[in-house]
Amino acid sequence: MILRKLGIENKDYALLTLHRPGNVDDKVALDNQLQIIENIQKQILLVFPVHPRTKKMIANFGFEPRLAKMKNLLLIEPVGYTDFIRLLEKAKVVLTDSGGIQEESTFLQVPCLTLRENTERPITIREGTNSLVGHNLEQIRQELENILNGKYKQGRIPPLWDGKTTGRIIEVLKKKF
């Protein structure tokens, strides 16, 4: 099991993913993300499977020494889907710029802070466990504090996210053809 391999415990860590060009391809933007990471890892162990693009940009901008100084940051290689879902399911909170992870965290009922100014998954905010926090360090700090203190919003799994989509599609196709 991935948690045992990494030496981490259920709900004792935050999970981070960053890969979008707007967050990692620009030195100032990536510097802002690192400020967020620096603050979060002071409050909770931060597990960060580093995307190849992000790893490349960290190296290009010379940020490796900065990351190495963060004592509560666990940088790991990207993991397969099953291991990633296990990491997500067992995390106290996920911080991400990924649309898919916004959906997966909502389905798994894990609090999610989206490090973007917008989302193509608004249902995860309206009904799910997601909050759009952008790059606002104070808002991120406040939402994280709420999560760590058990005061975060209680989302729900949206209607029709029940695993029965295939059957509904088949019924629609039967009626049309």
Buried (B, 14 or more C-beta within 10 A) or exposed (E): EBBEEBEBEEEEBBBBBBBBEEBBBEEEBBEBBBBBBBBBBEBBBBBBBBBEBBBEBBEEBEBEEBBEEBEBBBBBEBBEEEBBBBBBBBBBBBBBBBBEBBBBBBBBEBBBBBBBEEBEBEBBBEBBBBBBBEBBBEBBBEBBEBBBEEEBEEBEBBEEBEEEEEEEEEEEEEEEE
